[in-house]
């Protein structure tokens, strides 16, 4: 059974404590409740809560399933719980303040916690743990390299064999989903954003990526239905001359990469479409060259957006009126992590951060062109984990 090594978990807890020390000098107790955050620190996803003390051990309390967590986690201290009373009984004195990942703590959960552990004040640790997760260990990078290499291979070797006249977006997505699952991928794409569900990513033909998006991304999709705006549309069929847009946040063993490719089906695109695509490739190369320790993400954003040709500015990173204000984002246990290449993100980059760069341009009546690859921050600039860029190939 795949397990996160104990040494890796020990290092992560230590890294998290150091990050808390920097953010909150007087902190005494944290409660981590988000599934991805708990997995990062313990190696298991469960219905439970991880309590981390500034002085003393960290304890994972599990409602369901304690047995499963014991089987799959190398974490030192895992205990069963029926309610928060079980946890409260282990404290003789509660600290005045609790730090918790508020983005994951529902009002219901917090109400149950407060019933037995009435803290006087509560602060957020969300940004602290996201920053701790942003720099990847060698262990994490090995998984992400494997995911990136395999995604690149499946894109260019397997995807073209699935294309045929009249296939729908959903049918192609389903066949591609099967290919990824059979090659070791976990299928779902996890996001930090609230109310975002995703299976693998977007598969779209022609103008489909210009459809208004239900999440904060450059591309959209009609999706399966209004209740499930993901994957692709059942009624959009592939025809000669279409652009094929595939954007997958694919992952192995919990760790994602993010990669987008755009292909032309059956015949070449008009010159203005090819020119827009090639401009995106230039912008990606520029951004990648700046991914070095000490560089400020906001400065990368400013330099790249200033380099966008005037004719594309209105539709850069989306469709006119619906563009997004970033050109890249961290990737890891979530598809969208820290740091973000956007205004306001001023904490300098660090070595071994992993960042997806995704310059894209919407073209009315045609679709979306551009590229996306996941890069590793190094002293020599970004190194792609997901293969090379491609021009607008005809398949």
C-alpha positions in Angstrom: 0.0 0.0 0.0 1.2 3.5 -0.9 2.1 5.5 2.2 3.7 8.8 2.8 7.0 8.1 4.6 7.2 8.8 8.3 10.3 11.0 7.8 8.3 13.1 5.3 5.5 13.6 7.7 7.9 14.6 10.5 9.5 17.2 8.3 6.1 18.6 7.3 4.9 19.0 10.9 8.2 20.8 11.7 7.8 23.0 8.7 4.3 23.9 9.6 5.3 24.8 13.2 8.0 27.1 11.9 5.5 28.8 9.6 3.1 29.3 12.5 6.0 30.7 14.6 6.6 33.3 11.9 2.9 34.2 11.5 1.7 34.1 15.1 4.4 34.5 17.8 2.1 33.6 20.7 0.3 30.6 19.2 -0.3 27.5 21.4 -2.8 25.3 19.6 -3.9 24.6 16.0 -6.8 22.5 14.7 -6.5 21.3 11.1 -9.7 20.0 9.7 -9.5 20.2 5.9 -9.0 16.9 4.2 -6.1 17.9 2.0 -4.3 19.7 4.8 -4.8 16.7 7.1 -3.4 14.5 4.4 -0.4 16.7 3.9 0.5 16.5 7.6 -0.6 12.9 8.4 -0.8 10.9 5.1 -4.4 10.0 5.5 -7.8 11.5 4.5 -10.4 11.0 7.2 -13.4 12.4 9.1 -11.4 13.9 11.9 -9.2 16.7 13.2 -5.5 17.1 13.7 -4.5 19.1 16.8 -1.0 20.5 16.7 0.5 22.0 19.9 3.3 24.5 19.9 4.8 22.5 22.8 4.2 18.8 22.7 3.0 16.2 20.2 0.5 16.5 17.4 -2.5 14.2 17.6 -4.9 13.0 14.8 -8.4 12.3 16.2 -10.4 10.2 13.8 -14.1 9.6 13.8 -14.2 7.5 10.6 -12.3 5.5 9.9 -9.8 5.1 12.7 -8.9 1.6 11.4 -8.3 2.9 7.9 -6.1 5.7 9.1 -4.0 3.3 11.1 -3.6 1.0 8.1 -2.5 3.8 5.7 -0.7 6.4 7.8 2.8 6.4 9.3 1.7 9.3 11.6 2.8 8.7 15.2 -0.3 9.6 17.3 -3.7 8.5 15.9 -6.6 8.1 18.2 -10.3 7.3 17.8 -13.0 9.8 18.7 -16.8 9.7 19.0 -17.2 13.4 19.7 -15.1 16.5 20.5 -15.7 15.7 24.2 -13.1 12.9 23.8 -10.6 15.6 22.8 -11.6 18.1 25.4 -11.2 15.5 28.1 -7.4 15.4 27.3 -6.9 19.1 28.1 -6.6 20.3 31.7 -6.4 23.9 30.5 -7.5 25.3 27.1 -5.5 28.1 25.5 -7.5 31.3 24.9 -7.0 31.2 21.2 -7.5 28.5 18.6 -5.9 28.6 15.1 -7.9 26.7 12.5 -8.1 26.4 8.7 -11.3 28.4 8.5 -11.8 27.8 4.7 -12.5 24.2 5.6 -14.2 24.6 9.0 -18.0 24.6 8.5 -20.2 26.4 11.0 -21.6 23.1 12.0 -18.2 21.6 12.8 -17.2 24.7 14.6 -20.4 24.6 16.7 -19.7 21.0 17.7 -16.1 21.9 18.6 -17.1 25.0 20.6 -19.7 23.0 22.6 -16.8 21.2 24.4 -13.9 23.5 23.7 -15.1 27.1 24.1 -12.1 29.2 22.9 -12.2 32.9 23.5 -10.9 33.8 20.0 -10.3 32.0 16.7 -7.8 32.9 14.0 -7.1 31.5 10.5 -4.2 29.3 9.7 -5.2 28.9 6.0 -2.5 31.1 4.5 0.1 29.6 6.9 -0.4 26.0 5.8 -0.7 27.0 2.1 2.6 28.8 2.3 4.1 25.8 4.0 2.8 23.5 1.3 4.1 25.8 -1.5 7.8 24.6 -1.3 7.9 21.0 -2.4 10.2 18.3 -0.9 12.2 15.9 -3.0 9.6 13.3 -2.2 6.8 15.5 -3.5 8.7 16.5 -6.6 9.4 12.9 -7.5 5.6 12.3 -7.6 4.9 15.5 -9.6 7.7 14.7 -12.1 6.1 11.3 -12.7 2.7 12.9 -13.1 4.0 15.5 -15.5 6.0 13.1 -17.6 3.1 10.7 -17.9 0.6 13.5 -18.7 2.7 14.8 -21.5 3.0 11.3 -22.9 -0.7 10.6 -22.8 -1.5 13.9 -24.3 0.7 13.4 -27.4 0.6 9.6 -27.8 -2.9 8.6 -26.6 -5.2 11.6 -27.1 -4.7 11.7 -30.9 -5.8 8.1 -31.3 -9.2 8.9 -29.6 -10.1 11.7 -32.0 -12.7 11.1 -34.7 -15.4 12.9 -36.6 -18.5 13.3 -34.6 -17.2 12.4 -31.2 -18.7 14.6 -28.4 -16.8 16.5 -25.8 -18.1 14.2 -23.1 -17.3 11.0 -25.0 -13.7 12.1 -25.6 -13.4 13.2 -22.0 -14.8 9.8 -20.8 -12.3 7.9 -23.0 -9.5 10.2 -21.9 -10.5 9.8 -18.3 -10.3 6.0 -18.6 -6.8 6.3 -20.2 -5.6 8.4 -17.3 -7.0 6.1 -14.7 -5.5 3.0 -16.3 -2.1 4.8 -16.3 -2.0 5.5 -12.5 -3.9 8.8 -12.2 -6.4 9.4 -9.4 -9.1 11.0 -11.7 -10.4 13.8 -9.5 -8.9 17.3 -9.6 -8.9 19.0 -6.2 -9.2 22.8 -5.8 -8.8 25.2 -2.9 -11.6 27.3 -4.3 -15.0 26.8 -2.7 -17.7 25.0 -4.5 -15.5 23.7 -7.3 -15.9 20.1 -8.5 -13.8 18.6 -11.2 -13.2 15.3 -12.9 -9.8 15.5 -14.5 -10.4 18.9 -16.2 -11.9 20.6 -19.3 -12.3 19.0 -22.8 -13.8 21.5 -25.2 -14.1 21.9 -29.0 -14.2 25.2 -31.0 -15.9 28.0 -29.2 -16.8 25.9 -26.1 -14.0 27.3 -23.9 -15.5 30.8 -24.3 -18.7 29.8 -22.5 -19.0 31.6 -19.2 -17.1 29.7 -16.5 -18.5 28.6 -13.2 -15.1 28.9 -11.6 -12.2 31.4 -11.6 -10.3 30.2 -14.7 -9.5 31.5 -18.1 -11.6 28.9 -19.9 -15.2 27.7 -19.5 -17.4 24.8 -20.5 -21.1 24.2 -20.7 -20.4 21.0 -18.8 -22.7 18.0 -18.3 -25.7 20.1 -17.2 -26.3 23.3 -15.2 -26.0 21.3 -12.0 -22.7 19.8 -13.0 -20.7 22.3 -15.1 -17.6 20.2 -15.5 -15.7 18.0 -18.0 -17.4 18.8 -21.3 -20.8 19.0 -23.2 -22.8 16.1 -24.5 -24.1 18.0 -27.6 -20.9 19.5 -28.9 -19.4 17.2 -31.6 -16.0 17.4 -33.2 -15.8 18.5 -36.8 -13.1 19.4 -39.2 -11.5 22.8 -38.5 -12.3 22.8 -34.8 -9.8 23.7 -32.1 -9.5 21.0 -29.5 -8.8 22.4 -26.1 -7.8 20.1 -23.3 -6.9 21.5 -19.8 -6.3 18.8 -17.2 -5.2 19.1 -13.6 -4.1 15.5 -13.5 -2.6 13.9 -10.5 -0.9 10.8 -9.1 -0.9 9.8 -5.4 -2.6 13.1 -4.5 -0.3 15.4 -6.3 -1.5 17.3 -9.4 0.2 19.0 -12.3 -1.7 21.4 -14.6 -1.2 21.3 -18.4 -3.2 22.6 -21.3 -2.8 21.8 -25.0 -4.6 23.1 -28.0 -4.8 21.2 -31.3 -6.4 21.9 -34.7 -8.6 19.1 -36.0 -8.4 18.1 -39.7 -6.9 21.2 -41.1 -4.7 24.2 -40.2 -6.1 27.2 -38.5 -6.1 30.7 -40.1 -2.9 32.7 -39.7 -4.4 35.1 -37.1 -5.3 32.1 -34.9 -1.8 30.6 -35.2 -0.2 34.0 -34.5 -2.2 34.4 -31.3 -1.3 30.9 -30.2 2.4 31.5 -30.9 2.2 34.8 -28.9 1.0 32.8 -25.9 4.0 30.5 -26.2 6.3 33.5 -26.2 4.6 34.8 -23.0 4.9 31.5 -21.3 8.7 31.4 -22.1 9.1 34.9 -20.7 7.2 34.0 -17.5 9.2 30.7 -17.1 12.5 32.5 -17.4 11.6 34.7 -14.4 10.7 31.8 -12.1 13.8 32.2 -9.8 14.1 32.4 -6.0 13.7 35.9 -4.9 11.6 37.1 -7.7 8.2 38.6 -6.7 5.2 37.0 -8.4 3.5 40.4 -8.8 6.5 41.6 -10.8 6.3 38.6 -13.1 2.6 39.3 -13.7 3.3 43.0 -14.5 6.2 42.2 -16.9 4.3 39.5 -18.8 1.0 41.4 -19.1 2.9 44.5 -20.3 4.3 42.3 -23.0 0.9 41.2 -24.4 0.3 42.7 -27.9 -2.3 45.4 -27.9 -4.6 43.4 -30.3 -4.9 40.6 -27.7 -5.2 42.6 -24.5 -9.0 42.6 -24.4 -9.2 38.8 -24.7 -6.0 37.8 -22.8 -6.7 35.2 -20.1 -10.3 34.6 -21.2 -13.0 36.3 -23.3 -13.7 40.0 -23.3 -15.4 41.0 -20.1 -14.6 37.7 -18.4 -10.9 37.6 -18.2 -9.1 36.5 -15.0 -6.4 38.6 -13.3 -3.6 36.1 -13.1 -1.3 34.3 -15.5 -0.2 31.4 -13.2 -0.6 29.6 -9.9 1.0 27.2 -7.6 0.2 23.5 -8.0 0.4 20.5 -5.7 -2.1 18.7 -3.5 -4.6 21.2 -5.0 -4.6 22.4 -8.6 -4.7 26.0 -7.3 -2.1 26.7 -4.6 0.3 29.4 -3.5 1.9 31.4 -5.0 -0.2 33.2 -7.6 1.3 35.2 -10.4 -0.9 38.2 -10.0 -1.1 41.7 -8.5 -0.7 41.8 -4.7 1.4 38.7 -4.3 4.6 40.1 -3.1 6.3 37.3 -1.1 9.4 36.3 -3.1 9.5 32.9 -4.8 11.5 30.1 -3.2 13.4 27.3 -4.7 11.3 24.1 -5.4 8.0 25.9 -5.6 5.9 24.5 -8.5 3.9 26.9 -10.6 1.6 26.5 -13.6 2.0 29.2 -16.2 -1.1 29.5 -18.5 -1.2 32.4 -21.0 -4.3 32.0 -23.1 -6.3 34.2 -25.6 -9.9 33.9 -26.5 -10.8 34.4 -30.1 -14.5 35.2 -30.8 -16.1 32.5 -33.0 -13.1 30.3 -32.9 -12.2 29.3 -29.4 -9.2 29.6 -27.1 -5.6 29.3 -27.9 -2.6 29.2 -25.6 -0.6 26.8 -23.5 0.0 25.7 -19.9 2.8 23.8 -18.3 3.8 23.3 -14.7 7.3 24.6 -13.8 9.7 24.1 -11.0 11.3 27.2 -9.5 15.1 27.0 -9.8 18.2 29.3 -9.8 18.2 29.2 -13.6 14.5 29.9 -14.1 11.5 27.6 -14.4 12.1 24.0 -15.5 9.0 22.3 -17.0 7.7 19.2 -15.3 5.1 18.6 -18.0 7.1 18.6 -21.2 7.7 21.1 -23.9 5.4 23.7 -25.5 3.9 22.8 -28.9 2.8 24.9 -31.8 -0.7 24.6 -33.1 -0.4 21.0 -34.4 -2.9 19.6 -36.9 -4.3 16.2 -36.0 
